[in-house]
Amino acid sequence: MRLPIMIDYVEIPNSVSVSIEDGKIHIKGPKGEKYRNINNRNIIVEIKENKIIFKVYFPSKKIIRDTEYNGCAYKK
């Protein structure tokens, strides 16, 4: 049975800035910069109250398996 929605979040430290533009998450902090492409239309990324919130509608078995193995669907 597939789950209709899966929600996960990552807390943003005070010294880190995060922005979302054109399907890319840009992260800038004291150790450098990173960005990640989110090219899946089922994944919605939001920033609220110092948290990055990931919402996945009808997640695949791979995302569910990775969640159970790593504790979250996205590497922190």
C-alpha positions as CSV (number, residue, x, y, z in Angstrom):
1,M,0.0,0.0,0.0
2,R,1.4,3.4,-0.9
3,L,1.3,6.3,1.4
4,P,-0.6,9.3,0.1
5,I,1.9,11.8,1.6
6,M,5.2,11.7,3.5
7,I,6.5,14.8,5.3
8,D,10.0,15.2,6.7
9,Y,12.0,18.3,7.8
10,V,15.6,19.4,8.5
11,E,16.3,22.2,11.0
12,I,18.4,25.1,9.7
13,P,21.2,26.3,12.1
14,N,21.4,30.1,12.8
15,S,24.7,30.4,10.9
16,V,23.3,28.9,7.7
17,S,21.2,30.6,5.0
18,V,18.9,28.6,2.7
19,S,17.0,29.7,-0.5
20,I,14.9,27.9,-3.1
21,E,15.1,29.0,-6.7
22,D,13.9,27.2,-9.9
23,G,13.8,23.7,-8.3
24,K,17.2,24.1,-6.6
25,I,18.0,24.4,-2.9
26,H,20.9,26.7,-2.2
27,I,22.6,26.4,1.1
28,K,25.3,28.8,2.3
29,G,27.1,28.4,5.7
30,P,30.5,28.8,7.4
31,K,31.9,25.7,5.8
32,G,31.0,26.7,2.2
33,E,28.1,26.5,-0.3
34,K,26.1,23.6,-1.7
35,Y,23.1,23.3,-4.0
36,R,20.8,20.4,-4.8
37,N,18.4,20.0,-7.7
38,I,14.9,18.7,-6.9
39,N,13.6,17.6,-10.3
40,N,10.7,15.4,-9.1
41,R,7.3,17.0,-9.5
42,N,6.0,14.9,-6.5
43,I,8.4,16.6,-4.1
44,I,7.5,20.0,-2.6
45,V,10.1,21.9,-0.7
46,E,9.3,24.8,1.6
47,I,11.1,26.9,4.2
48,K,9.2,27.7,7.4
49,E,10.4,28.7,10.8
50,N,14.0,27.7,10.4
51,K,13.1,24.4,8.9
52,I,13.3,22.9,5.4
53,I,10.1,20.9,4.9
54,F,9.9,18.2,2.3
55,K,6.5,16.9,1.2
56,V,6.3,13.9,-1.0
57,Y,3.0,12.8,-2.6
58,F,2.7,9.1,-3.2
59,P,6.4,8.2,-2.4
60,S,8.0,5.3,-4.2
61,K,9.2,2.2,-2.4
62,K,12.8,3.5,-2.7
63,I,12.0,6.7,-0.8
64,I,10.2,4.8,1.9
65,R,13.0,2.2,2.2
66,D,15.6,5.0,2.5
67,T,13.5,6.7,5.2
68,E,13.4,3.5,7.3
69,Y,17.2,2.9,6.8
70,N,18.6,6.4,7.3
71,G,15.9,7.9,9.5
72,C,14.9,10.4,6.9
73,A,14.4,10.4,3.1
74,Y,17.1,13.1,2.6
75,K,20.6,13.1,3.8
76,K,21.1,15.8,6.4
